[in-house]
Amino acid sequence: MIACVEKAGALDRCIFWSPSKKILRGLRAVSPAARLMAPRTPYANLDAAIADYGAAIVEFDAEVDDLDEIETCRARGVEAMIKYFGDDRAEMERLIRLRPDRVNIDRPDIFLAGYRTVIRSFG
């Protein structure tokens, strides 16, 4: 899989994730440049989430994780992604104001409406 992505010249634009840490560690062994995502939730702390297999992205669950860690994540040179599968527009707007590098959402329509509102509020 990594060879195919490299051949397409897309390694820097792809995110790899699996629920299996064994698979992720295998991907890391094959490619030190692969952009791996680690969920924040199962780890004792942010540094452990990043270090386990050299994550380039940490996914924060909006309903479980401490979103105050997003700035610390960025300071470590790692992108922050927020996962929110709800449909509450006010919550989407709150999350957008945190300015995550990426989002993992089920309702892009609500996200877009919230994004427009937040952008207008910036003036």
N, C-alpha and C positions, 0 to 999 in steps of 0.2 A: 504494500500500500504506500509506504513512504517513498519508494523508488518511483512509483507512478506520479505522485505529487511533485517530487523533485524534477522529474522529466518534464512536467508541465510548467515548471518554473513558479509553482504556487506555494512552496513550503512556508514562506513568510506570511501567507494569507490564510493558511489552514489552521484549524484548532483540532487537536486530537483529544479524545476523552473516551474512557471506558469505565464501567463500574468495577472492572478488575484491575487491581494495582499490579498484578503480575503482567498483564498486557501492557500497561503504561510503562512499567520498568523495562519491559522488552523493547518498546518503541524508543525509549530513551537510549537504550544500549545500541540500537541500530542507527539512531540519529541524534547527536547532541543538539542539533538545531531545530528539531521538531518542537512545535509550540503545543505543550501539554497543558490541560486544564485540570485543576484540583478543586474539588468542593471543599469549602471551609469547614462545614459542619462536623465531619467525623474526627477532626484533629483537635488535640488539646490546645493548640495555639496556632496563630497565623504562620509563624516561622516553620512549624512542623508541616503545615499544609504545603508551603512552598518547597521545603527541602526534600520531602519524601521521594519525589522523582523529578525535581527541578522544574516545577511548574512555571509557565510564563503567564498564566492567568489563574486567578482564584475566583471561584464562583461563590458568592454570598447569597444564602437563602434569605430573602427579605422577611420571612416569617419566623426565622429561627436565629440567624446569626447577628452578631453585633456589627452593625453597619458603620459604626465609628472607626472600625479597623480599615476602612477603604483607603484613607489617606496614608496610613502606615504601609499598607500593601503597595501603593504607588511609590512611596519613599524607598521601598525595597527593590524598585525597578520592575514590579510585576503588575500587570493589568488587573483591574477589578471588574468583575461581571456580577450583576445582580440578577437573581432568578426570582421571578414573581409570576405565578400562574393564576392570580386572581383577576377580578374584573372591576375593581374599585378605582374609579378614575382619580379620586383625591389621593389615593395611595400611589398610583402611578406618578402623579405629579410630584409627590414627596420624593419618590425614588429618583425621578428625573433631576430634581434639584440637587441631588447628591453627585450628579455628573459622573456616573459610572462610565468606564471605557466601553463596556458592552452590556447588553441585556439579554436575558433568556426569558421570553414571554410567550403566553398563549394568545393574547389579545392585542395584536399590532394595531387594530383599529382604535382601541381605547388609548393605547400608548401614543399613537400619532396625535389624537385629539388633545391629550394631556401635554404632549411635547409642544404643540402649537401654543397652548395657553401659557406654558412656562416661558417659552421664548418671547412671547409678547410682554410678559411681566418684566423681562430684563431691559426692555425699552429699546 
